[in-house]
Amino acid sequence: MAILSKLKRMDPAILVIMFIFMVISTLLIQSATVDDPKIKVSVAKSLGLYGVGIVAFIVTSLFDYKWLMKIAFYLYGAGLLLLVGVFLFASEKNGARGWYQLPGGYLDFQPAELMKFVLILVVASMLARRGGEALEMKRDVIPTGLVVFVPFMLVIAQPDLGNAIIYLIILLGMFWIGNIKYSHVLIGALLVVGGAALFLYLYSHFHDPIYAFMEGKGVSHWADRIDTFLDPSSVDKDKKYQLERAITAIGSGGLLGEGYMNGNSVHSARVPYAYSDSIFVVVGEEFGFVGAAVLLLLYFWLIYRMILISIQATTLSGSFIIVGVISMFVFQIFENVGMLIGLMPLTGITLPFISYGGTSLVINMLSIGLVMSVRIHQEKEQMF
């Protein structure tokens, strides 16, 4: 298929949404960083990263996803090597060792982000082999779960709880659409509820030893975030400062917000990483409930378009891939917004396409490119 013909088959709605996200992201990042000279983030750098992401999106869209399915396990092996390598060669940021410093210092590469993309391909490949039949526990569920469990543990050890949880969400979403048996769903639900109940019991009864252990491992901020989520009144004011400032900033926006780049920004230099993980704070404060609702509607529109492409896909693997991408985005959006209004625990998960971030933005664009590739390359009925 000629390149021009492929470009014509791209979903125009998704292209429009991506352009709007780029404009919104650029404006918000500028507002979040304009008053803090210590932050080495510029509009030019933000647009440059988007440029890299756009190239990744176009290349992935034009590349037939069926060939990616054939090399999925080779990509998985390479991803595991990169995850292991971070313990030897990667640089440390904010208490986590998970980034490779690329030459020139323009972009840090985070293999945990890349593994999300790889897992979607691998899990889709494994599930599609069943041809739509109900998944078997020993033959399908357990092997696929183990494939996800290995990178999950490697990322937890960095430690990076946010990306590790996303791996599980991708797996659950793809299991559901992959025709998992209800008995297996029940078993999984019981294990999750039982595990959560056991965790809460142990955490509440042995809080001090657990906190001391986490502090010794350099991840005491995990315990602080758990405490802030479960019982804010029991946490020292300094430890719940970010959440309180985020809620104050979002609430101050009211219905229409206080205006773009207003001079009284609550988020400015007070909410950590307002240009990255906490960028929704800027949306709420400057554009209010209406602005936040418009952004969420844009996400809804994007998810809706991807669902339509999944329904129209002529291969099971294509449908599974899109469901994996949707699962990833839905959780990231819900977690990022929820953590800043007190509905979810604080994590390091970025807001897709809006937050500043090199690897995360490129991987998100790659994922959308994968969805577009499914739309473009649907000539042959082929199962993987």
C-alpha positions in Angstrom: 0.0 0.0 0.0 1.4 3.3 -1.0 2.3 5.8 1.7 -0.1 8.4 0.4 -2.9 5.9 0.4 -2.1 4.9 4.0 -2.1 8.5 5.1 -5.6 9.0 3.6 -6.9 6.1 5.7 -5.9 7.7 9.0 -8.7 8.6 11.4 -9.1 12.4 11.0 -10.8 12.8 14.4 -7.8 11.4 16.2 -5.5 13.7 14.2 -7.5 16.7 15.3 -7.5 15.5 18.9 -3.7 15.1 18.9 -3.3 18.6 17.5 -5.5 20.0 20.2 -3.6 18.1 22.9 -0.3 19.5 21.6 -1.7 23.1 21.8 -3.1 22.6 25.3 0.0 20.9 26.6 2.3 23.6 25.3 0.2 26.4 26.9 -0.1 24.6 30.2 3.6 23.8 30.5 4.4 27.4 29.7 2.1 28.6 32.5 3.4 26.0 35.0 7.0 27.0 34.5 7.1 30.7 33.7 7.5 31.8 37.3 10.1 29.3 38.3 13.6 29.8 36.8 14.9 26.7 38.4 12.8 24.5 36.1 14.7 23.7 33.0 11.7 23.3 30.8 10.9 25.5 27.8 8.1 25.7 25.2 10.7 25.0 22.5 11.8 21.8 24.3 8.1 20.8 24.8 7.4 21.3 21.1 10.6 19.4 20.3 9.4 16.4 22.3 6.1 16.6 20.6 7.9 16.6 17.2 9.7 13.4 18.2 6.4 11.9 19.2 4.7 12.9 15.9 7.5 11.2 14.0 7.1 8.1 16.1 3.3 8.2 15.6 3.6 8.5 11.8 6.2 5.8 11.4 4.2 3.4 13.6 1.0 4.2 11.8 2.6 3.4 8.4 4.2 0.2 9.7 2.0 -2.9 9.5 1.2 -3.9 13.0 1.0 -7.6 11.9 4.8 -7.5 11.5 5.2 -6.1 15.0 3.1 -9.0 16.3 5.7 -11.4 14.7 8.6 -9.8 16.6 6.7 -9.1 19.8 8.6 -11.6 21.9 11.9 -10.3 20.6 10.9 -6.8 21.7 9.8 -8.3 25.1 13.3 -9.8 25.6 15.0 -6.5 24.7 12.6 -4.7 27.1 13.6 -7.0 29.9 17.3 -6.5 29.3 16.7 -2.7 29.4 14.8 -3.1 32.7 17.6 -5.1 34.2 20.2 -2.7 32.9 18.7 0.2 34.8 20.0 -1.3 38.1 23.5 -1.1 36.6 23.7 1.9 34.3 20.6 4.1 34.8 20.5 7.4 36.6 18.5 8.1 39.7 15.6 10.6 39.9 13.4 11.3 42.8 14.5 8.2 44.6 13.9 5.9 41.7 16.5 4.4 39.4 14.8 4.0 36.0 16.2 6.4 33.4 19.0 6.1 30.9 20.7 9.4 30.2 20.8 9.7 26.4 23.7 11.6 24.7 23.2 15.3 24.6 21.0 15.3 27.7 18.0 16.3 25.7 15.9 13.3 26.5 16.0 10.7 29.3 14.9 7.2 28.3 12.7 5.3 30.7 12.4 1.6 29.7 9.4 1.1 32.1 7.4 3.3 29.7 8.5 1.3 26.7 7.5 -1.9 28.3 3.8 -0.8 28.3 3.9 -0.7 24.6 5.7 -4.0 24.3 3.3 -5.8 26.7 0.3 -4.7 24.7 1.8 -6.4 21.6 2.9 -9.6 23.5 -0.4 -10.1 25.4 -2.4 -9.5 22.2 -0.2 -12.0 20.4 -0.8 -14.7 23.1 -4.5 -14.1 23.4 -5.3 -13.9 19.7 -3.9 -17.4 19.2 -7.0 -18.7 20.9 -9.1 -17.5 18.0 -11.8 -16.0 20.3 -12.3 -19.2 22.3 -12.6 -19.0 26.1 -9.2 -18.7 27.8 -7.9 -21.7 29.7 -6.3 -21.2 33.1 -3.2 -23.3 32.6 -2.7 -22.8 28.9 -3.6 -19.1 28.6 -4.2 -17.2 31.9 -1.2 -18.3 33.9 1.4 -18.1 31.1 0.2 -14.6 30.1 0.1 -13.5 33.7 3.7 -14.6 34.2 4.8 -12.7 31.1 3.4 -9.5 32.7 4.6 -10.4 36.2 8.3 -10.5 35.4 8.5 -6.8 34.2 6.0 -5.9 36.9 8.5 -7.1 39.6 11.5 -5.4 37.9 9.7 -2.1 37.8 8.5 -2.4 41.4 12.1 -2.9 42.4 13.2 0.4 40.8 10.9 1.5 42.5 8.1 2.7 40.1 4.7 1.7 41.5 2.8 3.8 38.9 4.0 2.1 35.8 3.9 -1.4 37.4 0.2 -1.0 38.2 -0.4 0.0 34.6 1.0 -3.3 33.5 -1.6 -5.1 35.5 -4.4 -2.8 34.2 -3.4 -3.6 30.6 -3.4 -7.3 31.4 -6.9 -7.2 33.1 -8.4 -5.1 30.2 -7.1 -7.5 27.6 -8.1 -10.6 29.6 -11.6 -9.3 29.8 -12.0 -8.7 26.0 -10.0 -11.9 25.3 -13.0 -14.0 26.6 -11.8 -14.9 30.0 -14.2 -17.3 31.9 -16.4 -15.8 34.6 -15.1 -18.4 37.0 -11.6 -17.0 36.5 -12.9 -13.5 37.0 -14.4 -14.6 40.3 -11.2 -16.2 41.4 -9.2 -13.1 40.5 -11.7 -10.8 42.2 -11.5 -12.9 45.4 -7.7 -12.8 45.3 -7.7 -9.0 44.8 -10.2 -8.4 47.6 -8.5 -10.8 49.9 -5.1 -9.4 49.1 -6.3 -5.8 49.7 -8.0 -6.8 53.0 -4.8 -8.5 54.1 -2.7 -5.6 53.1 -4.9 -3.1 55.0 -4.9 -5.3 58.1 -1.1 -5.8 58.1 -0.4 -2.2 57.3 -2.7 -0.8 60.0 -1.5 -3.2 62.7 2.2 -3.1 61.8 2.4 0.4 60.5 5.6 1.5 62.2 7.8 -1.5 61.3 6.5 -1.3 57.7 7.2 2.4 57.5 10.7 1.8 58.9 11.4 -0.9 56.3 10.2 1.4 53.5 12.3 4.2 54.8 15.3 1.9 54.9 14.7 1.1 51.2 14.3 4.7 50.3 10.6 4.5 49.5 9.1 6.0 52.6 7.1 8.4 50.3 5.0 5.3 49.3 3.9 5.0 53.0 3.3 8.7 53.2 1.0 8.6 50.1 -0.8 5.5 51.5 -1.4 7.2 54.8 -2.5 10.4 53.1 -5.1 8.5 51.1 -6.4 6.2 53.9 -6.4 8.7 56.8 -5.3 12.3 55.9 -6.0 13.4 59.5 -3.2 11.1 60.8 -0.5 12.5 58.5 1.8 15.3 59.3 0.9 18.5 57.5 4.2 18.6 55.5 3.6 15.1 54.1 0.1 15.9 52.7 1.2 19.3 51.5 1.1 18.4 47.8 -2.5 17.0 48.0 -3.8 20.0 50.0 -2.2 22.5 47.6 -3.5 20.7 44.6 -7.1 20.6 45.9 -6.8 24.3 46.9 -5.6 25.2 43.4 -8.2 23.2 41.6 -11.0 24.5 43.8 -9.9 28.1 43.4 -10.7 27.9 39.7 -14.4 27.7 40.3 -16.6 27.4 37.2 -14.6 29.3 34.6 -11.1 29.6 36.3 -8.9 32.5 37.2 -7.5 33.0 33.7 -4.5 31.8 31.8 -1.2 32.6 33.4 -2.8 34.6 36.1 -0.6 36.5 38.5 -1.9 34.8 41.6 -1.3 31.2 40.6 -1.6 28.9 43.6 0.2 26.1 41.7 3.3 28.2 40.9 6.3 26.9 42.8 4.0 25.3 45.4 2.6 22.2 43.9 5.5 19.9 43.0 5.9 19.0 39.3 3.0 21.2 38.2 4.3 20.9 34.6 4.4 17.1 34.8 2.5 14.8 37.1 0.3 17.6 38.5 -0.5 19.5 35.4 -4.2 19.0 35.9 -3.9 21.4 38.8 -3.0 24.1 36.2 -6.1 23.2 34.2 -8.4 23.4 37.2 -7.0 26.6 38.5 -6.7 28.6 35.3 -9.7 27.3 33.3 -12.0 26.0 36.1 -14.6 23.3 35.9 -15.5 24.1 32.3 -11.8 23.8 31.2 -11.3 20.5 33.1 -14.6 19.2 31.6 -13.6 20.1 28.1 -10.2 18.3 28.5 -12.0 15.2 29.9 -14.4 15.3 27.0 -11.5 15.3 24.6 -10.2 12.2 26.2 -13.7 10.7 26.0 -13.7 11.5 22.3 -10.3 9.9 21.8 -11.4 6.7 23.6 -14.6 6.6 21.6 -12.8 6.8 18.3 -10.4 4.0 19.4 -13.4 1.8 20.4 -14.9 2.3 16.9 -11.6 1.3 15.3 -11.5 -1.8 17.6 -15.0 -2.8 16.6 -14.2 -2.4 12.9 -10.9 -4.3 13.1 -10.7 -7.4 10.9 -8.3 -9.3 13.2 -8.5 -10.4 16.8 -5.0 -9.2 17.4 -5.9 -5.7 16.1 -8.9 -5.5 18.5 -6.8 -6.8 21.4 -4.1 -4.2 20.7 -6.6 -1.3 20.8 -8.2 -2.6 24.0 -4.8 -2.7 25.6 -4.1 0.9 24.6 -7.5 2.0 25.8 -7.0 0.3 29.2 -3.7 2.0 29.6 -5.0 5.5 28.8 -8.2 5.2 30.8 -6.4 4.2 34.0 -3.7 6.9 33.5 -6.4 9.6 33.1 -8.4 8.3 36.0 -5.4 7.9 38.3 -3.8 11.3 37.5 -7.0 13.3 37.9 -8.2 11.2 40.9 -4.9 11.6 42.8 -5.1 15.4 42.6 -8.6 15.6 44.0 -8.1 13.0 46.8 -9.9 10.1 45.1 -6.8 8.0 44.4 -3.4 7.7 46.1 -0.6 9.9 44.8 1.6 8.2 42.2 4.1 9.3 39.5 1.7 8.7 36.6 1.5 11.5 34.0 -1.6 12.9 32.3 -1.4 11.4 28.7 -0.4 13.9 26.0 -0.7 16.9 28.4 2.0 16.4 31.0 5.6 17.3 30.2 7.6 14.1 29.7 9.9 12.7 27.1 9.6 9.0 27.2 5.9 9.0 28.3 4.9 11.3 25.5 6.7 9.3 22.8 5.3 6.0 24.1 1.8 7.5 24.1 2.2 8.7 20.6 3.6 5.2 19.6 0.5 3.7 21.1 -1.8 5.9 19.2 0.2 5.1 16.1 -0.4 1.4 16.8 -4.1 2.0 16.9 -3.9 3.9 13.6 -1.9 1.1 12.1 -4.8 -1.3 12.9 -7.1 1.0 11.1 -4.9 1.4 8.0 -3.9 -2.3 7.6 -7.1 -4.2 7.5 -7.1 -5.7 4.0 -6.5 -9.3 5.0 -8.2 -11.6 7.5 -5.3 -12.9 9.5 -5.1 -14.2 13.0 -2.0 -14.0 15.3 
